[in-house]
């Protein structure tokens, strides 16, 4: 080994040591959230996550969690891991970690068994009881405002802060924003269109229309895509909840909706068009409907750090097709 090589290796080691020391010097870290605050005393080495998609933040930043919630929706092969998560695990040459079954709520024993140093839950619906129980296992990074109201940017900011990787989290946000901007620029027809996200439609009972409010991540994502929420949705969103509902008799109030987005498939179109009240909704009358089905696309409509770029083009294309039908 020549002298130049030795010098380069030495300088690299010094800078790596300085970088590591700077990361460790950030601790202890205090994370403020809806339940108070959590103190993370040192750089977490064993990271567990609960609820929806929080594991995607450490994965995107190169950290494989010791455990995270199994996917129950949009998981085509039934292995509990969504395709973009599986792809990232392969990139990191990592095996699938412990998957928590949250079908009946958080599996506290399973979480405890992974012996985490921190539990990430910035996007979740934690109750006070959930938080208290998890806090007996490890410091918990919870949502800052209300259940299920954390958007994808805040999910990254809050969870990355809990990892002592705030700068890396900010860089990840900028990268995703660049990806979104490049895709949206290809579809000018989306500009200034309004969209409404329906939570669920029961073709046997269309007496009530249930939808996500402006506080939900699915709806706030519309803003990133050049869309906006109609005044009718904003009005009902004032109660601070992530969802709302309205009697079908008030369907005229939603005539300011250009695009109608919902789960389900084309089998819903017949009962929607046959319903004497629903069929009067302008978006439905125009056929400006995006049916997400039960697929990875439906899952990714709730934007997360790894899913956005994975299905962004397909999602925007579907929204743009509906926008072209709106009048």
QUICORTA-V53778 format. One record per run of one state. SS is the DSSP state (hx for helix, st for strand, lp for the rest). FROM is the first residue (numbers start at 1). TO is the last residue. If there is no record, write none. Layout:
{{SS | FROM | TO} {SS | FROM | TO}}
//
This chain:
{{lp | 1 | 2} {hx | 3 | 25} {lp | 26 | 28} {st | 29 | 33} {lp | 34 | 35} {st | 36 | 40} {lp | 41 | 46} {st | 47 | 49} {lp | 50 | 54} {hx | 55 | 60} {lp | 61 | 66} {st | 67 | 69} {lp | 70 | 82} {hx | 83 | 91} {lp | 92 | 97} {st | 98 | 100} {lp | 101 | 107} {hx | 108 | 113} {lp | 114 | 117} {st | 118 | 121} {lp | 122 | 127} {hx | 128 | 135} {lp | 136 | 138} {st | 139 | 142} {lp | 143 | 151} {hx | 152 | 162} {lp | 163 | 165} {hx | 166 | 184} {lp | 185 | 187} {hx | 188 | 190} {lp | 191 | 193} {st | 194 | 202} {lp | 203 | 204} {st | 205 | 212} {lp | 213 | 216} {hx | 217 | 224} {lp | 225 | 227} {st | 228 | 228} {lp | 229 | 230} {hx | 231 | 239} {lp | 240 | 242} {st | 243 | 247} {hx | 248 | 254} {lp | 255 | 258} {st | 259 | 262} {lp | 263 | 263} {st | 264 | 264} {lp | 265 | 266} {hx | 267 | 274} {lp | 275 | 277} {hx | 278 | 280} {lp | 281 | 281} {hx | 282 | 286} {lp | 287 | 288} {st | 289 | 291} {lp | 292 | 292} {st | 293 | 293} {lp | 294 | 295} {hx | 296 | 300} {lp | 301 | 306} {hx | 307 | 325} {lp | 326 | 327}}
//
